[in-house]
Amino acid sequence: MYSQGLMGVEETPGGEQDLLDRFQARIDAGEKIEPNDEMPEAYRKTLIRQMSQHAHSEIVGVYPEANWVTRAPTLRRKLQAMAKIQDEFGHGLYIYSAAETLGVSREEMVGQLLSGKAKYSSVFNYPTLNWADLAVIGWLGDGAAIMNQIPLCRCSYGPYARAMVLVCKEESFHQRQGYEAMVALMNGSPEQKAMGQDAVNRWWWPIMMMFGPHDADSPNTETGVKWKIKNFTNDELRQKFIKATVPQAKLIGIEIPDPDLRFNEETGDWEHGEIDWDEFWSVVKGQGPCNHDRITARRKAHAEGAWVLEAAQAYAAKQAARNAA
Amino acid sequence: MGELQKNTRFEHLLRLADTNLILGHRMSEWIGKSPILEEELALTNIGLDLIGQARALYEHAVAVSGEEDNRDADDLVFLRDAPEYKNLLLVERENGDFAHTMVRQMFYSAFAVPVWEALTRSVDSEVAGIAGRAEKESLYHLRHASEWILRMGDGTEESHQRVQDAVDALWMYTGEMFDMDEVETAAFEAGHGVDLTAVRSEWEKTVREVLTAATLDYPEDCWMLKGGRTGKHTEHLGHLLSDMQFLQRAYPGQKW
């Protein structure tokens, strides 16, 4: 699904001024940076962090959905849920590969996820408690992801930008599919409508948080924008998301759980209630409702699959020896 | 070649559909638990193929049964209890470890390939069409599972032992695949079905090749359990259904 762009980036541009100037000139000219091009170390590190966080988020983001995939209520929804999850694993694989062009291995990145060193989008640390959660993750979760990712199709790093073109097409499809599933529920029985509203009530704020801290509290934004690895600020993207979502919610009778949400005629923007940043930071730091479960599930898959990979390696070594003989 | 009774035709389609659905569902249970990212994609893909095949067959079965039976494909999937399910026992067995899942898949796909191939010549053109696509998909599933069995069998001591254990444990569920009971015989004679005794020799050849290449022992003859096609299942199916059917059972009669 999506990564929390640039979280925890401390590096500022350093190193040779000449290199920085040459590099900035290329960026400003709208050129794409390719794997073998010269680049400031901070650019490389920032991208590795952003891309690996994004890839981890695609993988960990599967768990909230996997929680309901075996309980999908019709054949159509079952196939949809499985296909969506398959897309997400594909995105993860694709983005890990794109990140590898920066000189980091997938093993290393996965190791950082399993050790808890690397972050993934905090939104996946919330539980899926009813079937409508899958619809809401598609409609609002992927909807928020698209806001972030469409601009990334134009980001300065070539492999990431190209990966995002495919990812965005699929995410847009997931968003429409999620909304369509939501429409079905909101046209359904009182119990189904209650499921839909309950899911939005629980996911709205975590999804608002997906865009990251307010611009004033987000020191990474300036460098990111300058290097074209972040083309809009957190607050700009959050605003775009609210603008797109409010009419969709209204159309199907969903109430957004923010009593302070109102349209400001003068600015043309939506004003929203205060985001609980204490909650956000505690989830980021590992204290969300499902942080433990998500990482445990990931570690378990890794540990239980180790013997399979060992077998594949042993077989490959035997084959190599046979071919050499 | 006589006309196949409508209820026999329905039953024959249901058996095929149920087997593919249940195995496809088992694949969806692997999500997030696979040994490697590439395998997450592969297992989900196999599951999608199988459930896709099942859906086409259920929809056709519904059309065949006509007005006498007003159940749709989802009713067939979500509102039948275990005794009404007609899938093979092999596919309802729990996933176990990766070796169990791959051996189960290889055993089934080695059967499915010749079955679908024969069904491409079914007098029922709808089934022949489904079979054409399903045969290609099953060939891929067979290759995928066989490649892994090769690596596990000829990999480490641990992997060899695990995959041999899986072969031995699942062997007793393979016999019923080739059982020509009344429904299978009638379907075959009417040009709708397959001569499963002929499929047996091809299956044995495929399985023997895979196991031999993987340095695994081909099991000795043993007592074969049967009952899946007549609704006599193992303990594992009921739990699968209680999970899969939860929403339709808890909130009956709703549109999703």
Interface residues (C-beta under 8 A of the other chain):
Chain A: I59 V62 Y63 A66 V69 T70 R71 A72 P73 T74 L75 R77 K78 L79 M82 A83 I85 Q86 F89 G90 G92 L93 Y96 W131 A181 A184 L185 N187 G188 S189 E191 Q192 A297 R298 K300 A301 E304 G305 A306 W307 V308 L309 E310 A311 A312 Q313 A314 Y315 K318
Chain B: H25 S28 E29 I31 G32 K33 S34 P35 I36 L37 E38 E39 E40 L41 T44 N45 G47 L48 I51 G52 A54 R55 Y58 A73 D74 V77 F78 D97 F98 W148 L150 R151 M152 D154 G155 T156 E158 S159 R162 D243 M244 F246 L247 Q248 Y251 Q254 K255 W256
